[in-house]
Amino acid sequence: MNAIDYLVKPIPFDRFVRAVQKAQGALGLNIKAAAQEPARADQIFIKSDGQIIKIPIQEIRYAESAKDYVFIYTETQRYMALLSLKQLEGNLPPELFFRVHRSYLVAIAAINRLEGYHLFIGETKIPISRSLHDDIYQRVIGGRLLER
């Protein structure tokens, strides 16, 4: 047996911390540094059909919720994952993605046109929530509308 330290119940917290630090030192681990390493913000991983799939964030065009599942659409593929739209939204940068309806999350850069209470990503027509309509127009168009 290669014991580094031992603890006897009841274990005082400070004694536990010392034992963990001793084990980290003996094993050459730096858990704090690993825990503070930032996650890559340019991709997400989802579990789909028993596989873990990496999706680059810049490829995501929109996502649609369907009960307990979310369909994530890229230019070329559709992925289905068992998670909520809210969970997905929390893992995507808010400056790039916007919730336009209770069932849809879109990439702002992918929007081709706005028409009443709908927006279009390619030829896909996505409804806009009536309560979010003005916010969406402001976010998408900003002050860049050229009109006569």
Long-range contacts (C-beta under 8 A, 24 or more apart in sequence): 41-93, 44-88, 44-91, 44-92, 46-72, 46-79, 46-81, 46-83, 47-81, 47-82, 48-79, 48-80, 48-81, 49-80, 53-79, 55-79, 57-92, 57-93, 57-96, 60-92, 60-97, 60-107, 61-106, 61-107, 61-110, 61-121, 61-122, 62-104, 62-105, 62-106, 62-107, 62-110, 62-121, 62-124, 62-126, 63-88, 63-104, 63-105, 63-106, 64-103, 64-104, 65-102, 65-103, 65-104, 66-103, 73-121, 73-124, 98-136, 98-139, 99-132, 100-126, 100-127, 100-128, 100-129, 100-132, 100-136, 101-126, 101-127, 101-128, 101-129, 101-132, 102-129, 103-127, 108-139, 108-140, 111-140, 114-140, 114-141
